[in-house]
Amino acid sequence: QVHLVESGGGLVQAGGSPRLSCVTSVNIYMFETMGWYRQAPGNQRELVAEITRGGSIKYADSGKGRFTISRDSFKNTMYLQMSNLAPEDTAVYYCHGDNGVAETYWGQGTQVTVSS
């Protein structure tokens, strides 16, 4: 069974640089695409960054230059290094995996709260 488990959220001061982790219960290369999404109260869930099996990376405009997505295949873990956080980055951050054959998986989410 596939599980995605996020960690690394919490209360962060503006300008902080937390790192989120997403550990998968299967080989990380099972996923055609993995990504980070976030959802703020009253907003739709939105893409933050994604990485393909082949290593192609895409960032949403909100994170360009501030966020870095990466993975460690030996640890079956994907990361999101965030920097220069602002209060508008406050959201629940979700790990997502897509195996390329119409099966998608979500983690339970980790709350990131940025205080000004």
C-alpha positions as CSV (number, residue, x, y, z in Angstrom):
1,Q,0.0,0.0,0.0
2,V,1.3,3.4,-0.9
3,H,1.7,6.0,1.8
4,L,3.1,9.5,1.7
5,V,4.1,11.1,5.1
6,E,5.0,14.7,5.4
7,S,7.0,16.3,8.2
8,G,8.9,19.5,8.9
9,G,6.0,22.0,9.2
10,G,5.3,24.2,12.2
11,L,5.5,27.8,13.3
12,V,8.1,29.8,11.5
13,Q,9.1,33.5,11.7
14,A,8.9,35.6,8.6
15,G,12.2,35.2,6.6
16,G,12.6,31.6,7.9
17,S,13.9,28.6,5.9
18,P,12.2,25.4,6.9
19,R,12.6,22.1,5.0
20,L,9.7,19.8,4.4
21,S,10.1,16.1,3.9
22,C,7.9,13.5,2.3
23,V,8.7,9.9,2.9
24,T,7.1,7.3,0.6
25,S,6.3,3.7,1.5
26,V,7.4,2.6,-1.9
27,N,10.3,3.2,-4.3
28,I,10.2,6.9,-5.1
29,Y,10.8,6.1,-8.7
30,M,7.4,4.4,-8.8
31,F,6.0,7.9,-9.3
32,E,6.1,9.5,-12.7
33,T,5.7,12.9,-11.0
34,M,5.9,14.0,-7.4
35,G,5.1,17.4,-6.1
36,W,4.3,19.7,-3.3
37,Y,0.9,21.5,-3.1
38,R,-0.4,23.9,-0.5
39,Q,-3.8,25.0,0.6
40,A,-4.5,28.2,2.6
41,P,-7.8,28.7,4.4
42,G,-10.5,29.6,1.9
43,N,-8.3,28.9,-1.1
44,Q,-8.0,26.0,-3.5
45,R,-5.1,23.6,-3.3
46,E,-2.3,24.9,-5.5
47,L,0.9,23.5,-7.0
48,V,4.1,24.7,-5.4
49,A,6.7,22.6,-7.1
50,E,7.0,19.2,-8.9
51,I,9.7,16.9,-10.0
52,T,9.4,14.1,-12.6
53,R,10.9,10.7,-12.6
54,G,13.4,12.0,-15.2
55,G,14.4,14.9,-13.0
56,S,12.5,17.8,-14.7
57,I,11.4,20.4,-12.2
58,K,8.7,23.0,-12.3
59,Y,7.9,25.7,-9.8
60,A,4.8,27.8,-9.4
61,D,5.5,31.6,-9.6
62,S,4.9,31.9,-5.9
63,G,7.9,29.8,-5.1
64,K,10.4,30.6,-7.8
65,G,13.7,31.7,-6.4
66,R,12.6,30.8,-2.8
67,F,11.7,27.1,-2.9
68,T,13.8,24.2,-4.0
69,I,12.4,20.7,-4.6
70,S,14.7,17.7,-4.4
71,R,14.7,14.0,-3.6
72,D,16.8,11.3,-2.1
73,S,16.1,8.0,-3.8
74,F,18.1,6.0,-1.2
75,K,15.8,7.4,1.5
76,N,12.6,7.4,-0.7
77,T,12.2,11.0,0.4
78,M,11.2,14.2,-1.4
79,Y,12.1,17.6,0.1
80,L,10.9,21.1,-0.2
81,Q,13.5,23.6,1.0
82,M,11.8,26.9,1.6
83,S,13.4,30.3,2.2
84,N,12.5,33.8,2.9
85,L,9.0,32.8,4.0
86,A,6.2,35.4,4.3
87,P,2.9,35.2,6.1
88,E,1.2,34.6,2.8
89,D,3.0,31.3,2.6
90,T,1.0,30.1,5.6
91,A,-0.9,26.9,4.5
92,V,-1.1,23.2,4.8
93,Y,1.5,21.7,2.5
94,Y,0.8,18.4,0.9
95,C,3.0,15.8,-0.8
96,H,1.6,14.3,-4.0
97,G,2.6,11.4,-6.1
98,D,1.3,10.3,-9.6
99,N,2.3,7.0,-10.9
100,G,1.5,8.0,-14.5
101,V,-1.4,5.5,-14.9
102,A,-4.2,7.5,-13.4
103,E,-3.3,6.7,-9.8
104,T,-2.6,9.6,-7.5
105,Y,-1.6,9.7,-3.8
106,W,-1.7,12.4,-1.2
107,G,-0.1,12.8,2.2
108,Q,-2.0,14.0,5.2
109,G,-0.4,17.4,5.0
110,T,1.8,19.4,7.3
111,Q,0.9,22.9,8.6
112,V,3.3,25.7,8.0
113,T,2.4,28.9,9.8
114,V,4.5,32.0,9.2
115,S,4.4,34.8,11.8
116,S,5.2,38.3,10.9
